[in-house]
């Protein structure tokens, strides 16, 4: 993915574990995490972020039940799902929250009439 | 870079969140009023029961108005989980006291939503919420007036009290021009 990123993809946010792009051609956000790449609509992205942020990480950390070792997260309108450990949930949360913050910044720039975040030439 | 969230909806996430919380609150209110109606019905207060059945329907309509607004504007409305509500009351007075408590809680919540709308610059939703502000003035008046009547009408005139409670309305709308 890293070597052949389409030109229409603009990087929104990146961490060591993944990256979120925006494609203005398809109006999709592209989540690249844990070796997989998933295009999401803005609504599905927001829903998935909410899903990840409501995972009970305290329960995962404190419980001795094997069922609490992993969390299964289904991406909206996709056949893909993530089976994540506690650390991976935290990494995904960091990535999605960071991307969400950058998207919010982009909205604020547009609202106040400033140039929005980088547009490909 | 396109603002995809703005293309999707005019409602920002914090407003969407509080509106969904309000939908839940209205549905809980509806459930509480239904429990009050049931209590009144089985204790012989037929007119008060009718009053609370109507209130229960109204609260559901309030929730649905917000639900449709969110859906129409491209935001996400969630069908809420409604927790169990109390089914038993000590007296008719305690039923109306609970009703007033519930209305005050709803008013406070509406005011908080308007605060969020102003913070987020969402004037469209604020305009919608003004309808709820007016509605709450009426609802609180009715609940208070009912409690006044319970104090004023002698305890031995139960049938008259029940009938009178169900007939309380708020006609003096202070928001309309004369």
HADDOCK unambig.tbl for C-alpha pairs under 7 A between the chains (distance, minus, plus):
assign (segid A and resid 24 and name CA) (segid B and resid 1 and name CA) 6.91 0.50 0.50
assign (segid A and resid 24 and name CA) (segid B and resid 2 and name CA) 6.18 0.50 0.50
assign (segid A and resid 27 and name CA) (segid B and resid 4 and name CA) 6.66 0.50 0.50
assign (segid A and resid 42 and name CA) (segid B and resid 4 and name CA) 6.12 0.50 0.50
assign (segid A and resid 42 and name CA) (segid B and resid 5 and name CA) 5.96 0.50 0.50
assign (segid A and resid 106 and name CA) (segid B and resid 3 and name CA) 6.58 0.50 0.50
assign (segid A and resid 107 and name CA) (segid B and resid 3 and name CA) 5.78 0.50 0.50
assign (segid A and resid 116 and name CA) (segid B and resid 1 and name CA) 5.89 0.50 0.50
assign (segid A and resid 117 and name CA) (segid B and resid 1 and name CA) 5.51 0.50 0.50
assign (segid A and resid 118 and name CA) (segid B and resid 1 and name CA) 5.99 0.50 0.50
assign (segid A and resid 119 and name CA) (segid B and resid 1 and name CA) 5.11 0.50 0.50
